[in-house]
Amino acid sequence: MTERLHAALTIKELNIEDQSHLHAGHAGAKDGLGHYDLTISANEFLGLRQLRCHQLIYQALGDMMQTDIHALAINASESQV
């Protein structure tokens, strides 16, 4: 996730917390997909609504949203790097 986000966005702050262990027994966890909490600040988010910021993140992560990630909690903010 880190590599893909850095490749797509100009990031000032990035924190990814794997919370999969908190979801043991959950449907997504049974399939081996992870639950993550993402805090990210990037220039590209300047002036955008949260929905568009989230779309940029999903676009950067691409197929990982189907193959590796079951749930992604996003806290996105704009920055001037």
N, C-alpha and C positions, 0 to 999 in steps of 0.2 A: 504494500500500500504506500509506504513512504516513497519508494522510487517513482511510482506512477504519479503521485501527487506532485512531487518536486519536478518531474519532467513536464507537467502540464501547467503548473501555476508558479508564480513568484511568491514564495512563502516566507513570512516573517516568523510565524509561530506554528508549530505542529506537534500535537501530542495525541498519540493513539494508545488507548488503553484496552487491552483484551479483557473482556468481562465474560468470556465464555463459561468459565467455571461457575458463574452465578446462575447459569441457565441449564444445569445438568438435568437431563430428562426431557427438556423442551424439544419439540419437533425438529427445529433447526439444528440443535446440538446433536441429536441422534444421527443426523445426516452428515455430521462432521463439519458443518459450517459454523463460522464464528460470530460472536456478538461483540461489537466494538463501540467504544465511545471516542469520538473524534473531535478535537478542538483544533481549529485551523484559522489562521489569519493570512490573507493574501491580497496583493494589489488588485487582482482581477475582480475582486468582490466590491470594489469601490463604486458606490452609487447603485448597486444592484439590490433587488429584493431577495429575501432569504430563499425563496423558491428557486430563483435563477442560480444562486450560489450553490445550492444543493445539486442542481442539474449539472453544473460544471464539475462538481466533485464526482458524481455518478459517471459522467463522461470520462473523467480521468481514470477512474477505477475500472471502467469497461466490464469485461467478462468476469472480473472478480466478484461482482455483485451477484452472479449466479453460481460461481464455482467455489468461492471461499467465504463469502459474507452472507449471513442470514439476517442480521440486524445491525444497523449503523445509526447510532445517535450522533447527530451533528450539531456542533456549536461553531458557526462560521461568522467571521467578522472581517471587515475591510482593514487594510493597513497601507501605509506608505513606506515601502522598504527602500 
